[in-house]
Amino acid sequence: MTIRNPWTKFLLTAVLAMTTLSGLAGSAHAQRETTDDESLITDPRVQHRSYVFAPTGETLPYAVFVPSTYRAGTPAPLLVSLHGLGRTYDWLMGYQGFLDYAEEYGFIVVTPLGYIRRGWYGSRPTDIAQNAAYSEQDVMNVINLMREEFSIDTQRLFLWGHSMGGAGTYHLAVNNPGMFAALAVAAPAPRTDLSPTVLQAVRDTPILVIQGTADELVPVELTRRWVAGMRGMGMQHVYIELDGADHTDFIASNRDNMRKVMSFFDIVSKP
């Protein structure tokens, strides 16, 4: 087709350009799936929130628990909690006893998505390279949102995660040394080629590690190697190895083990 009218040619060029830009924007959003934003927990104590993620303009979800004892103006501890691979952003809110103990100890809890369900919080490469960076950035954005909305005691900002979330805990703590007052990981899944020496950046940060010996996804030997590295660096750590425990239920469906995690954070939060 030959277009001789300059004005018509200009309009057609403009329309094609808009279509191309629209396609590019759509491809950026196509990095995520609708299931990434799904929620699971219906506990009325859980607040489901969202915000606009500036790099893409997308709306990302996160979940919040606020203890009944919280009072604006009185600094409260914040526990940032990272879910495992493929889980919903609010998944950890359903761990047995978690919110009960958060209420008992007066902790605000937040569970970010990490941009997508399988973003690894930046701790390892993702299929789409940008998603790893977005996953890490989402967590940091949510922390900032919490600090803006609530009276958060910056000396009692804590981080923990399960499986992929454990790897994310290591990664985010190392990338932000001094930010978190204590850490905890349950069946953590860092890259197998990564050395525990990366924790040198947070060697003065107390950490709880909890692992089952019958874990088929994260071999106990991997966790033992990291704990040995912590010991070698003189890192303040508590290691709980549970004989015969699996990868998920030992923490998600066990109130006693969930209390161990929360009691650890409560103890280290004391002056």
N, C-alpha and C positions, 0 to 999 in steps of 0.2 A: 504494500500500500504506500502510495506517495502522498505526502501532505505538503501542499503548497502554501496554505494560509499560515503566516507566521504566528498569529494569535492562537490558532488551533494547535499548532505544533508546540507552542509554549505550554498550553493547558495540558496536553497529553504528556509532555515531559514532566510537568509538575505532579500529575496524577501517578505516573509510574514511579517517581521518586518517593511519593508518600506511601505507595504500596510497598516499595522496597524497605522503607524505614519501618513500616508497620510489621513487615515480615521479620525484620531483625529484632524488633521489640518482642514479637511473639516467640522467637527462638530463644531469647534470653529467659523468658518465663517458662519455656518448655523444659528447662533444666529441672523443674520441680513437677511433682505429680499431685493430683488432688488429694490423694491419701496422706500426703505429708502433713496436711493440716488437720487430720482427723483427731478427735479427742476420744477418750475411753472412760475416764473417771466421772461418775455422777455424784460423788460425795458433795453435799451442799456446802461443805467447808472450803471447797476448792473454787477459786475464782478463775475463770477462763478469760484471758485478756488477749489483745493483739496490738500491733503497732506497724507503721509503714517502714519498711527496710529501704533506706535511701538509695543504695546502689542500684536497685532494680525497680523500686516503686511498688513492690509486692507487699501484701499484708501478711505478717508472720505472727503465729500464735505463741503464747506462753501461759503458764498456769502459776497461780499464787495461793499460798496459805498464810493467813494472818492470825496469830493466836489471840484469844479473847482478852488477854492481859495487855496487849499492845496499846500504847497511848502516844499520840503524836507529840513530838517534842522530847520524848524519852528514848534515847538511843537503844535500839534492839539489835540482837544478832541476826544475821542473814545467812542462810544455808542454801547455796547454789547447788542444784542437783542435776546430774547429767544421765540421761537414759541410755539404754543399750541399743545395739544395732537393730534397726527396723521397728523399734518401739514408738508408740505415740509420745508426743511431747509431755503429756501429763502422766505417763505410765508410772513413774516412781511414786506419785501421790497415792497410788493404790497399794503400796507395800504394807503388809500387815504391821500395824502399830506405829508406822512412820508419823502420821499426823497426830496421833495420840501423844507420842513422846515430844513432838514439836510443840504441842499445846502445853504439856507438862513443864518443859524447859524454857518456854517462851521464845521459840525460834520462829522467825518468818522464813518461809520456804518458797523458793521459786524454781520452776523447771522450764528452762528454755528448750526450744526445738533443736536448734543447731542448723537452721536453714532447711535441711531435709532430714529424713529419718536415718540416712546412712552417710552423714557428712563427716563423721569422725572428729568433729570439733577441731579440725586442722592437724590432727595427730598423725595422719597418713594420707597419701594421695587418694583422690576420688576419680571416678570415671570421667567426670567433667572437672578439669583442674580447678576452675574458679570456685567450685562448690566447697572445697576444703577451706579456703580462705573465708568464704561467706559463712560457713558453719561456725568458725571461730569468732568471726565478727558479730554474729547474731548473739552469742552468749555474752560478749562484752557489752553489747548494746542493751541487753535485758538487765544486766547488772546496773548499768547507768540509769535505766528507767526506774529501777527499784530504789536507788539512792536519791533520785529526784522526788519520788512520790512518798517514800517513808523515811522515818528518822532511823537511819541505819548507823550502827556503831562500826566505824571503819576498822576498829581494832578487833572486831569480832565478825569478820567476813570470812566465811568458810566455804569449802568446795569439796564435793564428793561425787563419785560416779560408779556405776556398775558396768562391767564388761567394756564395751566401747566407751562408755562414760568414764571408766577408770583410766583408759588411755588418754581421754580428753582431759581428765584431772591432772595427770602428769604433765601433759603438754601445755595447758593453760597456766599452770602454776609456774613452770619453768620460764614461760614467755612473759610472766608478770611477777617476778620475784618480789617478795615483800607485800604483795597485795592480799594474800590469804593468810589468816592466822593459823590455820590447820587444815589438813587434807585427810580424806579417807577414800579408799578404793576397795571395791568388792569384785573379786575375780577379774582384775584388770587385764586388758588385752592390748598392750603396746606392741609396736612392730617387733618382730622377732630379731631383726637385725640392729635394733636400737640398744645402745649400752646404758645400763643404769647410771653411769657416770653423768648423764645429762642432769640428774637430780642435784648435782653439786650446786646449782643455782639456788636451790631451796633447801640446802642441807640443814639450815637452822629452823625449818618449819616442821612441826610435829606431824606425823602421819600414822594413820591406822590402816593396816592391810589385812583383809579377811579373805580366805581362800579355802575351797574344798578340795580334798584329795581325789575325789572321783569326778572332777570336772572334765567333761569330754570336749569342751570347746577351748578352754584355757588350761593347758597342762600345768599341774602344780609345780613342775620343775621350773617353768618360766617365772612364776611368782617367787619361788625360792631364790632364783638367781637375782631378781631385783632386790629382794629383802637382804640378801648377802651383800649386795652393793651398798644398800643403805647402812648396813652395819659397818662396812669397811670405811665409809665416809664419816662415821660417827654421827649419823643422822638420828634424831629423836624419833623412834618408831615403835609401834606395837604390832606384832604379827600374831594373828589368830588363824591357825590351821585346823580345819574341821575334818576329822577322819570320816570318809565316806560321803561327804557332802557334794552336791551336784553344782551346776553352773548358775541356776536361777532360783529354784525354790528355797535354797538355804538362806537367802536374804529376802526374797520377795514374799515368801509365805511363812516366815519364821519370826515371830515377834521378839523372841529372846535375842536373836542375832541382830535384829534391827535396833533393839535397845542398846546393844554393845556399841553400835555406831553412834547413836545419839548421846549415850552417856559419855563417850570419848569427847565429843564436841562440847558437851556441857562442862566436863572437867577442865578442858583446856581453855574454856571461855572465862573461867574464874580468874580474878586478879591475882 
